[in-house]
């Protein structure tokens, strides 16, 4: 199955999985209104960090935003556990937040908007869902007509016509790269296999790296597609509209029958912050329907907030529903991702 991406309309895209019961926020003391908040995130690219800082300033917040890839950011938070630098973290998915939670580095807090989201998308205690992010294979329709597009990730390295034409990752430091690897590996579980994965699964990873065109640091995928270096590559759905406009590319999106991996981005407060009250106020504002609706309209994100969903264009919602989420055992991923990454970096990455 292949899905043509609707570039212009997706600039206002919104989506929700469900909503839970309303709960009152906590009233922890600490910090004062207007105090500087250090915000860690892996979701500040494509102008998101600048937009957030501008909007937050207008709302009376003073932010210092620190952006890193998901894996590196998680490791940094854990390393700083005894002397935390960050006050708030957002953008990391459940897999990373569970790692931070296991180290007892998150402060429980129930946002004012908790009743407008499905708390099952988070943990309902220390981290809460804000955005659902699909990770897709995008292709240049000028080079790959829709009828000739791949139907699944595995086609890229098993079908001769795609070999060398797709961008493969050059690092596994970020959430997107790790989730793509996990989405492949979790198709091949084997209790007796290496790190719970069958030999066939590891051969798929080998094929991915041996037949791809390695990503170039500092060079955008769409810049490479515009130059004809590659014709397709992985990215998050929300980044597509801006890149289509910037590079003049009409993009298609592969919609495998098995679905695509969706990461649910979360927000939480770092334990030990001395700006607890301000951190809570920020989360109440940032995850609320008005802010998330504006964020979604600006960046084609898929908010978890019901009030943001109410502004959804039905045609856009239909387009997203045509790209179903892949079923993945996230607990299996959480327990093994670090070891998988280490093995891939040592044995398979060029």
Buried (B, 14 or more C-beta within 10 A) or exposed (E): BBBBBBBEBBBBBBBBBEBBEEBEBBEBEBBEEEBEBBBBBBBBBBEBBEBBBEBBEEEEBBBEBBBBBBBBBBBBBBEBBEEBBBBBBBBBBBBBBBBBBEEEBBBBBBBBBBBBBBBEBBBBEBBBBBBBBBBBBBBBBBBBEEEEBBEBBBBBBBEEEBBBBBBBBBBBBBBBBBBBBBBBBBBBBBEEBBBBBBEEBBEBBBBBBEBBBEBBEEEBBBBBBBEEBBBBBBBBBBBBBBBBEEBEBEBBBBBBEBBBBBBBBBBBBBBBBEBBBBBBBBBBBBBBBBBBBBBBBBBBBBBBBBBBBEBBBEEBBEBBEEBBBBEBEBEBBBBBBBEBBEBBEEEBBE
